[in-house]
Amino acid sequence: MATMSWARLTWAAAYRLGLSPWDAFSRDRELIDLVTGPDAPVPGRAIDIGCGRGRNAIYLAAHGWQVVGVDLVRGALKQARRAAARKGVTVDFVAGDVTRLDELGIGGDFKLLIDFGCFHALNDAQRLAYVRAIEAVAAPGALLWMWSFNSRNEDGETISAEEIGRSFPDWRVHRAAPMSVAEVETTMAALPLPLRPLRRAFSKGVFPPPFRALLEMKRPPGDRGQSAMGASTNSRTPSAKPT
Ligand SMILES: C[S@@+](CC[C@H](N)C(=O)[O-])C[C@H]1O[C@@H](n2cnc3c(N)ncnc32)[C@H](O)[C@@H]1O
């Protein structure tokens, strides 16, 4: 697919040119809470969608998850494999397109899906394919945690929990909210000098703050499978307010 070849080239160029600021972001506190907090699911299969150099896939593996990381860019995956070896963890890093997961032979039954910065980069048709692709590999009650750059619509509004719900009709939205400016600044505090203007741009509101979301795949009718988070999921409430 020509669009995807173009995307692969663009992402590969970003990595080669050192234009990958996310590599220097601090680990997201929501992800840490999801993996190590009081409601953390029991580890099982997890997939890092658009895993890049593998920083989050490796983090999950270090906390007991059996992780598959998928990315378009082979060079980034090569570095991810080296980083995993240095940390002494095993991650199955697979080159491929996340909108065509069925072609990658990665199996299914993933109870945790994470996406840091991939979904927002897809066009509308690719987003539809992405949703279908992840639903085909997700376990009943699977959790999807997303971190995404944000945009404003023509009324100047940033993404809302309702919009996330519309994109993922078969998922329950537990949380979907933009980050606070203070939190964005903390996340980007360690950016190397050439990339610091990015942090300033967020601080000054040039770009709207990224948003994060936690969704749970609704069980198919009649399915009595367990939610990945057990009974505690019901205690979370959807929110469109900044955290
Ligand atoms: C903003 S980067 C984030 C990388 C990684 N998640 C991290 O946090 O370090 C987005 C990643 O998504 C990958 N990507 C974008 N579109 C993709 C697609 N259709 N299939 C697989 N990977 C994709 C890019 O190659 C890139 O590595």
The ligand as an SDF file (V2000), in Angstrom:
LIG
                    3D

 27 29  0  0  0  0  0  0  0  0999 V2000
    5.4380    8.5700   18.0520 C   0  0  0  0  0  0  0  0  0  0  0  0
    6.2580    7.0590   17.6760 S   0  0  0  0  0  0  0  0  0  0  0  0
    6.1640    6.2450   19.2420 C   0  0  0  0  0  0  0  0  0  0  0  0
    7.0220    5.0150   19.3400 C   0  0  0  0  0  0  0  0  0  0  0  0
    6.8310    4.2220   20.6350 C   0  0  0  0  0  0  0  0  0  0  0  0
    5.4490    3.8680   20.8540 N   0  0  0  0  0  0  0  0  0  0  0  0
    7.3610    5.0040   21.8170 C   0  0  0  0  0  0  0  0  0  0  0  0
    6.5430    5.4870   22.6070 O   0  0  0  0  0  0  0  0  0  0  0  0
    8.5690    5.1160   21.9610 O   0  0  0  0  0  0  0  0  0  0  0  0
    5.0160    6.2130   16.7120 C   0  0  0  0  0  0  0  0  0  0  0  0
    5.4820    4.8720   16.1690 C   0  0  0  0  0  0  0  0  0  0  0  0
    4.3940    4.2670   15.4450 O   0  0  0  0  0  0  0  0  0  0  0  0
    4.9490    3.5950   14.3190 C   0  0  0  0  0  0  0  0  0  0  0  0
    3.8770    3.4450   13.3210 N   0  0  0  0  0  0  0  0  0  0  0  0
    3.1730    4.4310   12.7230 C   0  0  0  0  0  0  0  0  0  0  0  0
    2.2660    3.9080   11.8900 N   0  0  0  0  0  0  0  0  0  0  0  0
    2.3840    2.5530   11.9760 C   0  0  0  0  0  0  0  0  0  0  0  0
    1.7250    1.4530   11.3710 C   0  0  0  0  0  0  0  0  0  0  0  0
    0.7230    1.6210   10.4840 N   0  0  0  0  0  0  0  0  0  0  0  0
    2.1000    0.2140   11.7070 N   0  0  0  0  0  0  0  0  0  0  0  0
    3.1240    0.0060   12.5920 C   0  0  0  0  0  0  0  0  0  0  0  0
    3.7700    1.0110   13.2100 N   0  0  0  0  0  0  0  0  0  0  0  0
    3.4160    2.2640   12.9070 C   0  0  0  0  0  0  0  0  0  0  0  0
    6.0900    4.4940   13.8690 C   0  0  0  0  0  0  0  0  0  0  0  0
    7.0310    3.8050   13.0790 O   0  0  0  0  0  0  0  0  0  0  0  0
    6.6480    4.9550   15.2080 C   0  0  0  0  0  0  0  0  0  0  0  0
    7.6760    4.1170   15.6530 O   0  0  0  0  0  0  0  0  0  0  0  0
  1  2  1  0
  2  3  1  0
  2 10  1  0
  3  4  1  0
  4  5  1  0
  5  6  1  0
  5  7  1  0
  7  8  2  0
  7  9  1  0
 10 11  1  0
 11 12  1  0
 11 26  1  0
 12 13  1  0
 13 14  1  0
 13 24  1  0
 14 15  1  0
 14 23  1  0
 15 16  2  0
 16 17  1  0
 17 18  1  0
 17 23  2  0
 18 19  1  0
 18 20  2  0
 20 21  1  0
 21 22  2  0
 22 23  1  0
 24 25  1  0
 24 26  1  0
 26 27  1  0
M  CHG  2   2   1   9  -1
M  END
$$$$
